Amino acid sequence: MELETLARLYAAEYIKKGDALAVAEILYDIMDVSVRDDSVPEQETRKKFLERIVYIMNEHDREYAEEVTKEYLSITIDLITRGAK
């Protein structure tokens, strides 16, 4: 399946979910696993894929995409200030 199509499917699934915190946690976990297990080039590919998902979400529901982004940043900040997840 083409990467763009896959990103659109994920974006649609995450928008349909309607739970910004849950989606932010999913996105964080995906990147966290990549950082631990993938090579640097694979991490970059995964990061770009996740960025594309958020971009597509933003095209369809900017407010929701911003809420997901805020939750993602909140998770990151909380983990930095309290220790690793």
Chimera marker file (.cmm) of the C-alpha trace (Angstrom):
<marker_set name="trace">
<marker id="1" x="0.000" y="0.000" z="0.000" r="1" g="1" b="0" radius="0.5"/>
<marker id="2" x="1.288" y="3.460" z="-0.865" r="1" g="1" b="0" radius="0.5"/>
<marker id="3" x="2.596" y="5.451" z="2.105" r="1" g="1" b="0" radius="0.5"/>
<marker id="4" x="0.305" y="8.415" z="1.422" r="1" g="1" b="0" radius="0.5"/>
<marker id="5" x="-2.756" y="6.159" z="1.363" r="1" g="1" b="0" radius="0.5"/>
<marker id="6" x="-1.675" y="4.530" z="4.600" r="1" g="1" b="0" radius="0.5"/>
<marker id="7" x="-1.150" y="7.933" z="6.245" r="1" g="1" b="0" radius="0.5"/>
<marker id="8" x="-4.658" y="8.979" z="5.159" r="1" g="1" b="0" radius="0.5"/>
<marker id="9" x="-6.136" y="5.796" z="6.617" r="1" g="1" b="0" radius="0.5"/>
<marker id="10" x="-4.416" y="6.368" z="9.943" r="1" g="1" b="0" radius="0.5"/>
<marker id="11" x="-5.455" y="10.024" z="9.989" r="1" g="1" b="0" radius="0.5"/>
<marker id="12" x="-9.074" y="9.065" z="9.314" r="1" g="1" b="0" radius="0.5"/>
<marker id="13" x="-8.969" y="6.435" z="12.057" r="1" g="1" b="0" radius="0.5"/>
<marker id="14" x="-7.530" y="8.913" z="14.553" r="1" g="1" b="0" radius="0.5"/>
<marker id="15" x="-10.070" y="11.613" z="13.659" r="1" g="1" b="0" radius="0.5"/>
<marker id="16" x="-12.886" y="9.079" z="13.962" r="1" g="1" b="0" radius="0.5"/>
<marker id="17" x="-11.579" y="8.068" z="17.403" r="1" g="1" b="0" radius="0.5"/>
<marker id="18" x="-12.318" y="11.591" z="18.656" r="1" g="1" b="0" radius="0.5"/>
<marker id="19" x="-10.112" y="11.232" z="21.717" r="1" g="1" b="0" radius="0.5"/>
<marker id="20" x="-7.144" y="13.575" z="21.457" r="1" g="1" b="0" radius="0.5"/>
<marker id="21" x="-5.351" y="12.194" z="24.497" r="1" g="1" b="0" radius="0.5"/>
<marker id="22" x="-5.679" y="8.576" z="23.324" r="1" g="1" b="0" radius="0.5"/>
<marker id="23" x="-4.412" y="9.488" z="19.849" r="1" g="1" b="0" radius="0.5"/>
<marker id="24" x="-1.519" y="11.486" z="21.299" r="1" g="1" b="0" radius="0.5"/>
<marker id="25" x="-0.576" y="8.483" z="23.433" r="1" g="1" b="0" radius="0.5"/>
<marker id="26" x="-0.678" y="6.206" z="20.369" r="1" g="1" b="0" radius="0.5"/>
<marker id="27" x="1.514" y="8.574" z="18.364" r="1" g="1" b="0" radius="0.5"/>
<marker id="28" x="3.925" y="8.961" z="21.273" r="1" g="1" b="0" radius="0.5"/>
<marker id="29" x="4.173" y="5.198" z="21.740" r="1" g="1" b="0" radius="0.5"/>
<marker id="30" x="4.850" y="4.651" z="18.033" r="1" g="1" b="0" radius="0.5"/>
<marker id="31" x="7.724" y="7.121" z="18.085" r="1" g="1" b="0" radius="0.5"/>
<marker id="32" x="9.007" y="5.875" z="21.440" r="1" g="1" b="0" radius="0.5"/>
<marker id="33" x="9.280" y="2.308" z="20.143" r="1" g="1" b="0" radius="0.5"/>
<marker id="34" x="10.988" y="3.584" z="17.005" r="1" g="1" b="0" radius="0.5"/>
<marker id="35" x="13.567" y="5.534" z="19.018" r="1" g="1" b="0" radius="0.5"/>
<marker id="36" x="14.361" y="2.437" z="21.067" r="1" g="1" b="0" radius="0.5"/>
<marker id="37" x="14.325" y="-0.172" z="18.301" r="1" g="1" b="0" radius="0.5"/>
<marker id="38" x="14.929" y="1.432" z="14.887" r="1" g="1" b="0" radius="0.5"/>
<marker id="39" x="18.024" y="2.726" z="13.165" r="1" g="1" b="0" radius="0.5"/>
<marker id="40" x="18.323" y="6.497" z="12.756" r="1" g="1" b="0" radius="0.5"/>
<marker id="41" x="17.156" y="6.392" z="9.115" r="1" g="1" b="0" radius="0.5"/>
<marker id="42" x="14.153" y="4.276" z="10.148" r="1" g="1" b="0" radius="0.5"/>
<marker id="43" x="13.383" y="6.750" z="12.939" r="1" g="1" b="0" radius="0.5"/>
<marker id="44" x="13.407" y="9.594" z="10.421" r="1" g="1" b="0" radius="0.5"/>
<marker id="45" x="11.057" y="7.687" z="8.130" r="1" g="1" b="0" radius="0.5"/>
<marker id="46" x="8.683" y="6.965" z="11.015" r="1" g="1" b="0" radius="0.5"/>
<marker id="47" x="8.827" y="10.599" z="12.175" r="1" g="1" b="0" radius="0.5"/>
<marker id="48" x="7.987" y="11.861" z="8.690" r="1" g="1" b="0" radius="0.5"/>
<marker id="49" x="5.115" y="9.380" z="8.474" r="1" g="1" b="0" radius="0.5"/>
<marker id="50" x="3.675" y="10.570" z="11.789" r="1" g="1" b="0" radius="0.5"/>
<marker id="51" x="4.112" y="14.194" z="10.721" r="1" g="1" b="0" radius="0.5"/>
<marker id="52" x="2.199" y="13.388" z="7.535" r="1" g="1" b="0" radius="0.5"/>
<marker id="53" x="-0.635" y="11.839" z="9.556" r="1" g="1" b="0" radius="0.5"/>
<marker id="54" x="-0.908" y="14.950" z="11.724" r="1" g="1" b="0" radius="0.5"/>
<marker id="55" x="-0.761" y="17.178" z="8.633" r="1" g="1" b="0" radius="0.5"/>
<marker id="56" x="-3.647" y="15.264" z="7.056" r="1" g="1" b="0" radius="0.5"/>
<marker id="57" x="-5.612" y="15.440" z="10.302" r="1" g="1" b="0" radius="0.5"/>
<marker id="58" x="-4.987" y="19.178" z="10.319" r="1" g="1" b="0" radius="0.5"/>
<marker id="59" x="-6.369" y="19.491" z="6.778" r="1" g="1" b="0" radius="0.5"/>
<marker id="60" x="-9.630" y="17.866" z="7.878" r="1" g="1" b="0" radius="0.5"/>
<marker id="61" x="-10.030" y="19.075" z="11.469" r="1" g="1" b="0" radius="0.5"/>
<marker id="62" x="-7.551" y="21.718" z="12.504" r="1" g="1" b="0" radius="0.5"/>
<marker id="63" x="-8.930" y="22.142" z="16.014" r="1" g="1" b="0" radius="0.5"/>
<marker id="64" x="-8.717" y="18.423" z="16.747" r="1" g="1" b="0" radius="0.5"/>
<marker id="65" x="-5.203" y="18.143" z="15.277" r="1" g="1" b="0" radius="0.5"/>
<marker id="66" x="-4.108" y="21.044" z="17.485" r="1" g="1" b="0" radius="0.5"/>
<marker id="67" x="-5.646" y="19.322" z="20.509" r="1" g="1" b="0" radius="0.5"/>
<marker id="68" x="-3.781" y="16.090" z="19.679" r="1" g="1" b="0" radius="0.5"/>
<marker id="69" x="-0.552" y="18.073" z="19.291" r="1" g="1" b="0" radius="0.5"/>
<marker id="70" x="-1.054" y="19.795" z="22.658" r="1" g="1" b="0" radius="0.5"/>
<marker id="71" x="-1.681" y="16.443" z="24.328" r="1" g="1" b="0" radius="0.5"/>
<marker id="72" x="1.417" y="14.954" z="22.661" r="1" g="1" b="0" radius="0.5"/>
<marker id="73" x="3.550" y="17.830" z="23.914" r="1" g="1" b="0" radius="0.5"/>
<marker id="74" x="2.011" y="17.507" z="27.370" r="1" g="1" b="0" radius="0.5"/>
<marker id="75" x="2.888" y="13.797" z="27.471" r="1" g="1" b="0" radius="0.5"/>
<marker id="76" x="6.441" y="14.586" z="26.401" r="1" g="1" b="0" radius="0.5"/>
<marker id="77" x="6.872" y="17.370" z="28.956" r="1" g="1" b="0" radius="0.5"/>
<marker id="78" x="5.371" y="15.249" z="31.749" r="1" g="1" b="0" radius="0.5"/>
<marker id="79" x="7.722" y="12.378" z="30.957" r="1" g="1" b="0" radius="0.5"/>
<marker id="80" x="10.734" y="14.663" z="30.865" r="1" g="1" b="0" radius="0.5"/>
<marker id="81" x="9.871" y="16.246" z="34.198" r="1" g="1" b="0" radius="0.5"/>
<marker id="82" x="8.876" y="12.952" z="35.902" r="1" g="1" b="0" radius="0.5"/>
<marker id="83" x="11.282" y="10.582" z="34.195" r="1" g="1" b="0" radius="0.5"/>
<marker id="84" x="11.036" y="8.224" z="31.243" r="1" g="1" b="0" radius="0.5"/>
<marker id="85" x="7.795" y="6.408" z="30.465" r="1" g="1" b="0" radius="0.5"/>
<link id1="1" id2="2" r="1" g="1" b="0" radius="0.2"/>
<link id1="2" id2="3" r="1" g="1" b="0" radius="0.2"/>
<link id1="3" id2="4" r="1" g="1" b="0" radius="0.2"/>
<link id1="4" id2="5" r="1" g="1" b="0" radius="0.2"/>
<link id1="5" id2="6" r="1" g="1" b="0" radius="0.2"/>
<link id1="6" id2="7" r="1" g="1" b="0" radius="0.2"/>
<link id1="7" id2="8" r="1" g="1" b="0" radius="0.2"/>
<link id1="8" id2="9" r="1" g="1" b="0" radius="0.2"/>
<link id1="9" id2="10" r="1" g="1" b="0" radius="0.2"/>
<link id1="10" id2="11" r="1" g="1" b="0" radius="0.2"/>
<link id1="11" id2="12" r="1" g="1" b="0" radius="0.2"/>
<link id1="12" id2="13" r="1" g="1" b="0" radius="0.2"/>
<link id1="13" id2="14" r="1" g="1" b="0" radius="0.2"/>
<link id1="14" id2="15" r="1" g="1" b="0" radius="0.2"/>
<link id1="15" id2="16" r="1" g="1" b="0" radius="0.2"/>
<link id1="16" id2="17" r="1" g="1" b="0" radius="0.2"/>
<link id1="17" id2="18" r="1" g="1" b="0" radius="0.2"/>
<link id1="18" id2="19" r="1" g="1" b="0" radius="0.2"/>
<link id1="19" id2="20" r="1" g="1" b="0" radius="0.2"/>
<link id1="20" id2="21" r="1" g="1" b="0" radius="0.2"/>
<link id1="21" id2="22" r="1" g="1" b="0" radius="0.2"/>
<link id1="22" id2="23" r="1" g="1" b="0" radius="0.2"/>
<link id1="23" id2="24" r="1" g="1" b="0" radius="0.2"/>
<link id1="24" id2="25" r="1" g="1" b="0" radius="0.2"/>
<link id1="25" id2="26" r="1" g="1" b="0" radius="0.2"/>
<link id1="26" id2="27" r="1" g="1" b="0" radius="0.2"/>
<link id1="27" id2="28" r="1" g="1" b="0" radius="0.2"/>
<link id1="28" id2="29" r="1" g="1" b="0" radius="0.2"/>
<link id1="29" id2="30" r="1" g="1" b="0" radius="0.2"/>
<link id1="30" id2="31" r="1" g="1" b="0" radius="0.2"/>
<link id1="31" id2="32" r="1" g="1" b="0" radius="0.2"/>
<link id1="32" id2="33" r="1" g="1" b="0" radius="0.2"/>
<link id1="33" id2="34" r="1" g="1" b="0" radius="0.2"/>
<link id1="34" id2="35" r="1" g="1" b="0" radius="0.2"/>
<link id1="35" id2="36" r="1" g="1" b="0" radius="0.2"/>
<link id1="36" id2="37" r="1" g="1" b="0" radius="0.2"/>
<link id1="37" id2="38" r="1" g="1" b="0" radius="0.2"/>
<link id1="38" id2="39" r="1" g="1" b="0" radius="0.2"/>
<link id1="39" id2="40" r="1" g="1" b="0" radius="0.2"/>
<link id1="40" id2="41" r="1" g="1" b="0" radius="0.2"/>
<link id1="41" id2="42" r="1" g="1" b="0" radius="0.2"/>
<link id1="42" id2="43" r="1" g="1" b="0" radius="0.2"/>
<link id1="43" id2="44" r="1" g="1" b="0" radius="0.2"/>
<link id1="44" id2="45" r="1" g="1" b="0" radius="0.2"/>
<link id1="45" id2="46" r="1" g="1" b="0" radius="0.2"/>
<link id1="46" id2="47" r="1" g="1" b="0" radius="0.2"/>
<link id1="47" id2="48" r="1" g="1" b="0" radius="0.2"/>
<link id1="48" id2="49" r="1" g="1" b="0" radius="0.2"/>
<link id1="49" id2="50" r="1" g="1" b="0" radius="0.2"/>
<link id1="50" id2="51" r="1" g="1" b="0" radius="0.2"/>
<link id1="51" id2="52" r="1" g="1" b="0" radius="0.2"/>
<link id1="52" id2="53" r="1" g="1" b="0" radius="0.2"/>
<link id1="53" id2="54" r="1" g="1" b="0" radius="0.2"/>
<link id1="54" id2="55" r="1" g="1" b="0" radius="0.2"/>
<link id1="55" id2="56" r="1" g="1" b="0" radius="0.2"/>
<link id1="56" id2="57" r="1" g="1" b="0" radius="0.2"/>
<link id1="57" id2="58" r="1" g="1" b="0" radius="0.2"/>
<link id1="58" id2="59" r="1" g="1" b="0" radius="0.2"/>
<link id1="59" id2="60" r="1" g="1" b="0" radius="0.2"/>
<link id1="60" id2="61" r="1" g="1" b="0" radius="0.2"/>
<link id1="61" id2="62" r="1" g="1" b="0" radius="0.2"/>
<link id1="62" id2="63" r="1" g="1" b="0" radius="0.2"/>
<link id1="63" id2="64" r="1" g="1" b="0" radius="0.2"/>
<link id1="64" id2="65" r="1" g="1" b="0" radius="0.2"/>
<link id1="65" id2="66" r="1" g="1" b="0" radius="0.2"/>
<link id1="66" id2="67" r="1" g="1" b="0" radius="0.2"/>
<link id1="67" id2="68" r="1" g="1" b="0" radius="0.2"/>
<link id1="68" id2="69" r="1" g="1" b="0" radius="0.2"/>
<link id1="69" id2="70" r="1" g="1" b="0" radius="0.2"/>
<link id1="70" id2="71" r="1" g="1" b="0" radius="0.2"/>
<link id1="71" id2="72" r="1" g="1" b="0" radius="0.2"/>
<link id1="72" id2="73" r="1" g="1" b="0" radius="0.2"/>
<link id1="73" id2="74" r="1" g="1" b="0" radius="0.2"/>
<link id1="74" id2="75" r="1" g="1" b="0" radius="0.2"/>
<link id1="75" id2="76" r="1" g="1" b="0" radius="0.2"/>
<link id1="76" id2="77" r="1" g="1" b="0" radius="0.2"/>
<link id1="77" id2="78" r="1" g="1" b="0" radius="0.2"/>
<link id1="78" id2="79" r="1" g="1" b="0" radius="0.2"/>
<link id1="79" id2="80" r="1" g="1" b="0" radius="0.2"/>
<link id1="80" id2="81" r="1" g="1" b="0" radius="0.2"/>
<link id1="81" id2="82" r="1" g="1" b="0" radius="0.2"/>
<link id1="82" id2="83" r="1" g="1" b="0" radius="0.2"/>
<link id1="83" id2="84" r="1" g="1" b="0" radius="0.2"/>
<link id1="84" id2="85" r="1" g="1" b="0" radius="0.2"/>
</marker_set>
